[in-house]
């Protein structure tokens, strides 16, 4: 079975199609879970397939990990679903501490939402 670090290495090398193939192999073995769902959605987004990434996250069990929530908010924004994206970014912005990856994603796409006047 392929481990998360191998997929991470492939993604660091921008070998997203290879990472997606490994995810498919893991799923074919009957394995999965919310972390794999987020990993697959992230990989699809990096392959410029945001609609497919949104579909994966829509099927993922709740609660999504923090990065998955930020990824979903960014994908919703990209899809033109600004109100849903704003709500999710505001929820993330209201947390006391964000992981570095989520803080970076929220800061790049979500600050405009957190500063919006009601």
Beta strands, then each sheet from edge to edge (+ up, - down):
end
